[in-house]
Every structure is written in structure tokens, then in C-alpha cells.
Amino acid sequence: YMAAFLKILSCSASEFESVSSKSPRFNLFRSCYQLGWNRGRSLLESYQTPSGLMFHSLYGYDEECISNICLSIPDDAEKTEVEKFIQIALREDLKMKVAKSMIFLVCESKHLNLAVEVAGMELKEVLELAPKWYFDHRMFVAPSTPLPDIELPKRYFIAPLNEEHVEFMVHFWARDLGLDAATEHLRKIMRSNVTSRRPCTGIFLCESPENPVAWCLCYLRGSIGSIHVLKEHRGMKLARALIRYMSRFVLKTHGIPTSANVHFDNVASANLFTSEGWIEQPVNYHKMFLNHQVYLSQ
């Protein structure tokens, strides 16, 4: 089947600038590598069909394991072409590197469900079980023209987060959300993001600037999330200020609006993003396989 696809390139995502697809999520993920926001290894591959259609796959590594796969599949591709491309994208040498605990698959295409189905069959042998893809969130995309920054009350200021803030954020995030049993998971999320070159941002008090009172992370694919405001500082528009600051920063840097995923149960956050002009997408193109048993035993 590979004979039907001509490999155009295979390189690190940071080495090649001219690859572009019709998928903003793919382009933003690629741009994060090109501009040094992501430090880990990456692999970018492009294929062309005899009819001239271009397919792209971008792999993000967590140490030696592939934890993120972003696919660019043309909407006008045939079913057989999609199936063959997924088989190529998850060929044997790459399948063996897929993380067995957690993996994200992103495919901003009308062929999403087919891609997920074929990927599940290809990964079944490697993961030692049939992956159950899910993502219990709604996706919102930022406006292409960001709103002006919010002027914070004088006692607050915005500054970057760093590793020294991790333990404080984990403690209060777990406290406020009732996630005490998941502190190790939260710690890994926090540390991997704030130690990257991405603009993870906090709001601090001028009189006690050691730790943030509100924060927002920027993830591997250029999306934002984990927005949290300590209970004692709510009602001051701090979350709204962070959303505007981060969306403007990502758009100015990459030329592509960022996105955010909001849990189905989090109506307040969904309403906040909607009030800021963010558009909910009809389909959430992020799918995640999380093997809780493997992940929690690490």
C-alpha cells in the first residue's frame, strides 16, 4: 500500500518551515516546534497520493515515547486513502514507540472517526488492549482578533510561571477541585508545562509575589488550559485577564488562534470562553487514550 503514497519529506518539525495544511491545529502544533516552544523530539512526515493530495503526520515525543500524533488529512480524500495513510502513519517502527499509558490523537478533518477507528486497530497489538478513545471536553477556538487586555487591579501583576511554583499550584489546585488522589498526575502536568519554553502564566500579588493566585498553562500543541483562580481571589476577572493575555500571545507569536478544551460539566468556564468570543467547535478533534491502570502505577 505504501507504493500509492510518495514520501515527500521526513524530518524534525523544527527543520522544515514550508509544510502547511488546512488544519489550524496541525499548523499550530508544528509552529510550536519551529519556534522552540516544545523541547522534545519531533518527527514530521509528508506524503502525496497519485491524485496530488497531501497528507501530513506530526509526532511529539515524551522522552523516547510518542505521546502526541497530529494528522493532516484532506477532507476530499477517499476512504481507502485515509485507511492507507493511517497504516503508514502507524507503521511498525513507529507503533513500537507509542506511549502505553497516554496518547493524544489530533485530526482536524471530517475523516476523524475513520482515522480513530483505524488507529485503534493498528495500536491494539502494541497497547495490549483495544484503546478506548475519548475526550470528555468541548473545544473552543479563540477569535482571530483578540480583545484588548484587561487592566488588573493595582495589587495584581502578570508574570511567567516557573518550576518553583509547581508544588504550590498542585496543592491548591487539588484542594479547590477535590483532586487530592491525583496530585502526582497534576504534578507531572504542571512541571512538564512550566519548565517548557511555552508562555505558562500566572497572576501574582504585589505584596506577596512568591506564588501565583491564578494561573494558565500553555500545552504542547499550543492550546491553553488548567486555568485556575484561588477561591480567595475570585470575582476580580483574573481568569478573563489570563485568557485574553494568553490568546493574544499565541496569536501574535504563531499567527494562529489558540484553542481550549473545557470539561462537559464545567458550564461556568464554557460560558466564560463564549462571552470572550471563543467559538465552540462542532467536533472535538482531540482524542485521548488513557490507560489509567498503567498510568497510575508508574
C-alpha positions, 0 to 999 in steps of 0.5 A, spaced: 500 500 500 505 504 501 507 504 493 500 509 492 503 514 497 510 518 495 514 520 501 515 527 500 519 529 506 521 526 513 524 530 518 524 534 525 518 539 525 523 544 527 527 543 520 522 544 515 518 551 515 514 550 508 509 544 510 502 547 511 495 544 511 488 546 512 488 544 519 489 550 524 491 545 529 496 541 525 499 548 523 499 550 530 502 544 533 508 544 528 509 552 529 510 550 536 516 546 534 519 551 529 519 556 534 522 552 540 516 552 544 516 544 545 523 541 547 522 534 545 523 530 539 519 531 533 518 527 527 514 530 521 512 526 515 509 528 508 506 524 503 502 525 496 497 520 493 497 519 485 491 524 485 496 530 488 493 530 495 497 531 501 497 528 507 501 530 513 503 526 520 506 530 526 509 526 532 511 529 539 515 525 543 515 524 551 522 522 552 523 516 547 515 515 547 510 518 542 505 521 546 502 526 541 500 524 533 497 530 529 494 528 522 493 532 516 488 529 512 484 532 506 477 532 507 476 530 499 480 524 500 477 517 499 476 512 504 481 507 502 486 513 502 485 515 509 485 507 511 492 507 507 495 513 510 493 511 517 497 504 516 503 508 514 502 513 519 502 507 524 507 503 521 511 498 525 517 502 527 513 507 529 507 503 533 513 500 537 514 507 540 507 509 542 506 511 549 502 505 553 499 509 558 497 516 554 496 518 547 493 524 544 490 523 537 489 530 533 485 530 526 482 536 524 478 533 518 471 530 517 475 523 516 476 523 524 472 517 526 475 513 520 482 515 522 480 513 530 477 507 528 483 505 524 488 507 529 485 503 534 486 497 530 493 498 528 495 500 536 491 494 539 497 489 538 502 494 541 497 497 547 495 490 549 488 492 549 483 495 544 484 503 546 478 506 548 478 513 545 475 519 548 475 526 550 470 528 555 471 536 553 468 541 548 473 545 544 473 552 543 477 556 538 479 563 540 477 569 535 482 571 530 482 578 533 483 578 540 480 583 545 484 588 548 487 586 555 484 587 561 487 592 566 488 588 573 487 591 579 493 595 582 495 589 587 495 584 581 501 583 576 502 578 570 508 574 570 511 567 567 510 561 571 516 557 573 518 550 576 518 553 583 511 554 583 509 547 581 508 544 588 504 550 590 499 550 584 498 542 585 496 543 592 491 548 591 489 546 585 487 539 588 484 542 594 479 547 590 477 541 585 477 535 590 483 532 586 487 530 592 488 522 589 491 525 583 496 530 585 502 526 582 498 526 575 497 534 576 504 534 578 507 531 572 502 536 568 504 542 571 512 541 571 512 538 564 508 545 562 512 550 566 519 548 565 517 548 557 519 554 553 511 555 552 508 562 555 505 558 562 502 564 566 500 566 572 497 572 576 501 574 582 500 579 588 504 585 589 505 584 596 506 577 596 509 575 589 512 568 591 506 564 588 501 565 583 493 566 585 491 564 578 494 561 573 494 558 565 498 553 562 500 553 555 500 545 552 504 542 547 500 543 541 499 550 543 492 550 546 491 553 553 488 550 559 488 548 567 486 555 568 485 556 575 483 562 580 484 561 588 477 561 591 480 567 595 481 571 589 475 570 585 470 575 582 476 580 580 476 577 572 483 574 573 481 568 569 478 573 563 485 577 564 489 570 563 485 568 557 485 574 553 493 575 555 494 568 553 490 568 546 493 574 544 500 571 545 499 565 541 496 569 536 501 574 535 507 569 536 504 563 531 499 567 527 494 562 529 488 562 534 489 558 540 484 553 542 481 550 549 478 544 551 473 545 557 470 539 561 462 537 559 460 539 566 464 545 567 458 550 564 461 556 568 468 556 564 464 554 557 460 560 558 466 564 560 470 562 553 463 564 549 462 571 552 470 572 550 468 570 543 471 563 543 467 559 538 465 552 540 467 547 535 462 542 532 467 536 533 472 535 538 478 533 534 482 531 540 482 524 542 485 521 548 487 514 550 488 513 557 490 507 560 489 509 567 491 502 570 498 503 567 498 510 568 497 510 575 502 505 577 508 508 574 
